[in-house]
Amino acid sequence: MKNDNPQYQPVQDTSLQDKVRKGFGAAWPICLGYFPIGLALGVLAQQAEIPVWAVGMMSILVFAGSAQFICVAMLASGASVTSIILTTFVVNLRHALMSSALAVHLQGVNRWFLSVFAYGITDESFAVNMTRFNNDDWSRWSALSVNHLANTVWIISTITGTVIGQFIPQGAFGIDYALSAMFICLLVYQLHSMFFVATACIAAAIAVAWYLLIPGDSYIVGASMSAATIGFLIKRRTRGSHASS
């Protein structure tokens, strides 16, 4: 039966294959960025004498670039297991916030799907999926495809970097600077206003003071938690002042 209403537009039922292909199309820029960073991580891991299987398992079980770079650096410096676990936990706390934001668009989805989906959430996939979900042209299968194509590329690149790392002299191509460069880049992208600049300066000051005054490797965890808490309190107080004025 034909509908003569000019405003009527039939809903097109997109197949699962098309949804997955759409997700892959959105994921390839992420993959282009992941591959060189994953190679650098693998090379650093090999130079820290971490075996290939351990790097592969780390990428499969953790899948968090910043946390993995931190872990490799801390292992190379002889940090304690407790310090590494606590640091990784603090660094990855942001995933709880990202998952909560994405959950709004995944209501009514079964827990098995949510578990597989949550495993693949990263900063980059979160940004892509949230943008597409907000434009109302995105499905959960497309979002899942973004997560796991990026995941696959990351695993392959880190393992590849570990394998070829034995053929790269230590310090070549500036790879030893990859960790510092990555976190400087991540920091700069977070500096959206003077509030974030102030929080970063507070974290740096606390880290230096903690390192000089307190023995051990706890200064990373301590500075991160302290600066995050101070920043939260300042922001809440600022919002309260604006609301009352």
N, C-alpha and C positions, 0 to 999 in steps of 0.2 A: 504494500500500500504506500502510495507516494504522499509525502507531506508537503503541502503547498506553502507552508510558512517560510518566508525568505530567510528568517533568522535561524532556522533549524539546520543544524550541522550534525550529521551522523557521527557517532563516536567510532573511531577506527581502532580495532582490536589488534594491537601490536603483538607479534609472536614473541615467545621467550628468546628465540635466536636473535631477533632484532633488538631486543632489550639488552642482551649480552653484548652484541656488536656495538650498540650505542655506548655502553659502559667502557668497552675497550677503546673506543674513539676518544673518550674523555680522559682515559688513563695514560695515554702514551706520553704526554708532556711530563707527567710525574716519573714515568719510567726512564725518560731521557736524563732526568736529574738524579735519579737513584743510582744509575749504573756507575758513573764515575765515583760517586761517594762510596758506594759499596765496594768498588775496587780498592779505593784508598783504605777503607776499614780492613779489608782482607790483607792488604800488604802490611799494615801496622800490626795486625794480629800475628802474622807470620814472623815479623821481626821481634815480636814479644814472645815468640816460641809457643804460641797457642796452636795446637794441631788443627788440621782441616776439619775433622769431624766435630770438634768442639765449636768451631766458628759456624759450621752448618747448623748444629743444634741450637746455638745461640740465636741465629737468625730465624729459625723455625719457631722456637719457643718464646722468644722475646719480641722480635720484629719491632724494634724501636731504635732508630739510628743513633740518636743522641745518647741514649742509655748504653748502647753497645760501644760507642766510642769512649764513653766514660769508663765502662768496665775494662776495656782493653788498656786504657791509660793507667787505671788504678792497679790492674794486675801487673803491668810492666814496672810500676813503682813499688810493688810489694805491699800494697794496702791489704788490710784484713778483710776477711769474707764479710764480717758484720758491717763494716763501713761500706763495702761495695753494695750490699743488699739494701741498706738504708738509703744510700745515695740514689740508687736506681728507683726505689720506691717513691722518693720525693720527686724526682725528675718526671716520673710517669703519672703522677697524680692528676695531671691535666687531662688524661684520657677519660677520667670519670666525668669531667665536665663536658667533654666532647660527646661522650656516649649519651649523656642526659639530653643534650641538645638534639641529637639525631633521633632519640627515642620518640620524640613528638611526631616524626614522620613515619614511624614504624609501629604504630598502634595496631593491636590485633594480630601481630605476626607471632608464629609459634616460637618457643624458646630455643629449639634447635637452630632455626635460622638466625635468631638473634645472637646465639653463641658464636656461630661461624662468622657472622657479620662483625661482631665486636672484636674478634681476634684480629681483623685486618684494618682497624681504624688507626690512622696516623694523622699528623697535622695536615699533610697535603691532601690525602683522600677526604678528610673531614671538610676542608675548604671547598673542594670540588663538589662533593655530594650536597653540602648545605646550600651552596649556590644554586645547584640544579633543583633540589627539592623546593626551594623558595620560589622558583620560577614555575612550579606546578607542571613540569614536563619530565619528571624523573620517576622511575620505578625502583622498587627495592632490589630487583635483579640487576638493574644497571648499576646501582650503588655497590652491590656485592661484587660485580665484575671489576669495578674500579679498585676496590680494596685488594682483591686477590691477584689481579694481574700485576699490580705494583708489588705485592708481597712476593710473587714468583720471581720477578726481576731482581728484587733485593737479595733474595736467597742465592740466586745464581751468581750475581755480581760479587757478593762477599766471599763465596767459595772460590770463584775464579781468582779474585785478588789474593787469596791465601795461597793458591797453587802457584801463581806466577810471582809471588812475593820473594821467593827464594832466588829469583834471577835478577832482582832489582837491588842494587847496593843501598845500604842504609843511608838515608838522607838525600837520595836522588829525587829529582823532580819536586823537591819541597814537600814530600809526603809526610815527613815528621811534623810539618806545620798544619796538616789537614785538620787535626782535632781543634786546634786553636782557631783556625780560619773558619771552621764550621760554626763554632759557638759565637764568634764575633759576628758572623753573618746573621745567625738566629737572634742575637741580641739586638742588632741594628733594626731588624724587621719588627721587633716588639716595641721600639721607641716611638710610639704614636703621639705622645705628648710629654710635657715636662714632668708629669706625675710618674711616668714610666722611667724617664731619665733619672729622677730622684731615687726611685726604688732601686735601680741598677747601681747607682753610686752608693747607696746604703749597703747593698749586698757586697760590693767590692770592699768597702771600709770594714765591714764586720769580718769578712773572710781574711783580710790581712791581719787585723787585730787578733782574731781567733788563732790564726796560724802562728803568730809570734808569742802568744801568751799561753796557749793550751797545747800540750804535746799530742802527737798522733795525727790522724787524717780526718778527724771529725769536723774540721773547719768548713768543708764543702757542704755537708749536711746542715751544720749549725747556721752557716751564713744564709743558705737557701731558705730554711724554715723561718729564721729570724726576720729576714728582709721581706718575705712573703707576708708574714704576720703584721709587721709594721706597715707595709703598703696597704694591706686590707683595712687596718684600723684608720689610717689616714684617709683612705677613700670613703669609708663609711662616715667618718666625721665630716668630711667635706660635703657629702651628699646631704647629711643632716642639717648642715648650716645653710645650704642652698634651699632646702625644703622649708625651713623656718623663716627665711627672709622674704 
